[in-house]
Amino acid sequence: MKITVTTIGALISLMLGQPLIAAQVKSAGVLNPHSFIQLAAAKPAAQSGRLFVFDPKRHRWYAYQNGRLIKQGRASGGAYRCPKNKSRSCRTPSGTFRIIRKGPPNCKSTRYPKPHGGARMDYCMCYHAFYCIHGSDHVPNYHASHGCIRVTPADARWLSHNFIQYGTKVVVKSY
């Protein structure tokens, strides 16, 4: 049996019980340890019709299913100036993203507070680099985070368990 990228991809797919995205690796024609990590991390796309919207001007989040608003709540985004470095903006980046990572109820930051992290980010649902939607006991009517979208702990739990999946579309409106 000739071992090819396609053969190895099919074997990994069978072992993991989920389809893999091998197109990135196949173009190079070589599999390396990094390739396996990328393939193993592939997640199925979310069901269509789910949309999470954060409106920093209103300090609100909205969950839509097939175009219909099903739940909303208070939210706080990134501060105009970073708490410890006033010369830097911590605004939450605006744009359209997809959920790429979800964490456990006791999720913690790997970056804040500096230098080692450890800040609580309950039920973190990450959508862009280090930016996440997460629960916090402090969701003020002003922007206070380092860039994440803070929601109440109860809302974070609901979003994580009942609404947000890998691939769910996230829209962050402009400030």
N, C-alpha and C positions, 0 to 999 in steps of 0.2 A: 504494500500500500504506500503510495506516494503521499508524504505529509506536506500539505500546502497551508497557506493562510486560511483558506476557506475551510479545510478539514479541521484545523485547530479551532477556528471560530465556532464551527458546528459542535465540536466536542465540549467546548466551554459552555455553549448555550444549553446543551443537554444537562450538564452538571449543575448549572445554576437554575435551570428551569425557567429561563426567560430569554427573550430574543436579545441579541447583541448587535451593537453598531460597529461593524468591522470596516466600513468604507474608509475611515481615516487611516487605518493601518494597512489596508490592502493596497492603497496607492503606492506606498513605499515598498511593498512586497516583503517586508520583514517584520517579524514580531520580536519585541524585546520586553523586558520586565515592565517598563512603563506602559506598553501597549496593553498588557494584561490588566493592569490597574485601571486604565481607561475603560476597557471592555467590561470588566467586572462591575464598574460603577454605573453603567448604563441603567436607566430606570425607564419603565413604561411611561408613556405620555399620559397626562391627565385626561379625564373624560372631557369632551368638548362642552363648551357652554359655561364654564366656571371662570369668574373674573373677580379679582380683588382690586379695589381702587382706594388709594390714599389721597385725600385732599388736604394738603397742609394749610391752606387758607382757612378752612373750616374746622381743622383739628378733628377730622372724622375719617373713618374707614367704611367701606361699603362692600358687601358680598352679593354678587349677582349670579344667578343660575339661569341660563338660557335667556338672558336679557331682563329677567325679573329680579328686583331687589328682594333678597330674602332675609338679610340681617345687616345691621350697621352699629357702629359704636364710636366711642371717643378714641382719639389717637394723638400722639405727639411725635413729631419728627426730629430731625437733626437741628441742633442749635445754630443760630446765625453765626456765632463764633464758638469755637471749641472751648469747653469748660477750663481746661488747663493751658491752652495755647490760644490766646485771644486774637493772634494775628492770622489764624487759620479758620476757614469756614468749615462747619460740620454739617451743612445742609444735606438732607437726604437727596441723592441724585434723582432727577425726574426722568421719566421715560417709560418704556414698556419692557418688561422682563418676564422670566418664567422661574418658578420655584425649582431650585437645583439641589437643595439639601434640607432635611428636616431633622431636628434634634429631639431629645427626650424632654420630659417635664422639667428636669433639673439641668437643662442646657446652660453652659457657662461660656462667657467670652474668652477667646484665646489672646485677645489684644488689650482689653481694658479691665481694670485700671492698669496703666503701664507700670512696670515693664513686663509682668508675667500673666496678666489677665485674671479671670476668676469672677468677673461681674455676672450676676444672674441674668439669664435671658430665657426665661421659662418658655418651653414649647417653641424654640427658635425654628423659623421657617425662612430659609435664606434664598435670596433671589438674585443677588449681584455681588460678586466678590465676597466681601465681609459684611454686607448689608442684609439685615434680617428683619422680619416681623416677629415680635416676641412679647411675652407678658412682662409687666412691670407693676410694682405697687405704686410707682410714681408716674402718673400720666396727667401732667398739668395742662392747662389751657395755653401753653406756650411751648415752643420747641426747646427741648432740653437734652436730647441724646447726642451721642457722637456720630449719628447718621442713621441709626436703625429706626424702625417704626415701632413705637411702644403702644401696646394696647393693654387693657386690663387683664389680669390673670385668667378670669373666667372667659373673656373673649378669646384669649390665646388658646385656651383649652378647647373651646368650641371650634375655632378655626382649624386647629391641628387635627382634631378627631373627626370633624363632620364636614369640612369644606375643602381645605387646601390639600392638594396632592402634588406629587412630583409633576412638573410641567404646567401647573395652574398659572394662568396669565396674571401678572401683577402690573398695574398702571399706577405710577406715581406722578400726580399732577405737579405743575410748577408752583413755587411759592408766590 
